[in-house]
């Protein structure tokens, strides 16, 4: 009877210790998921084919397939040729109003692009806003 009691106590200790290890692992995994990797400043010069313009007005996005991607002199490139991206124009706003600038004019011109048209642009990936079109290259 003492042997059975000893075995039960030993099994209980093993079960309790293994459960506490599981909780620590779960806690560690949750901590890692709450702290995503940061994205460094990046800009890619791309030639892309327009697949679709989504939305209208100043609230639009452009779905493109990158045909060619290259780094700028100052920043690394993370856009990959052959991949599709949904790009949001990074419109320049001052005092809550859209600035009248060549950059904004180029970005707004994308609303009129049709499927199959090609565009040369500088794009970047931002932690908060996703993929952005920084400017259209003429």
NORWO-V18183 format. One record per run of one state. SS is the DSSP state (H for helix, E for strand, C for the rest). FROM is the first residue (numbers start at 0). TO is the last residue. If there is no record, write none. Layout:
ss=[SS,SS]
from=[FROM,FROM]
to=[TO,TO]
This chain:
ss=[C,H,C,E,C,E,C,E,C,E,C,E,C,E,C,E,C,H,C,E,C,E,C]
from=[0,1,34,41,42,43,56,58,71,75,76,83,89,92,94,96,98,101,112,117,126,129,137]
to=[0,33,40,41,42,55,57,70,74,75,82,88,91,93,95,97,100,111,116,125,128,136,137]
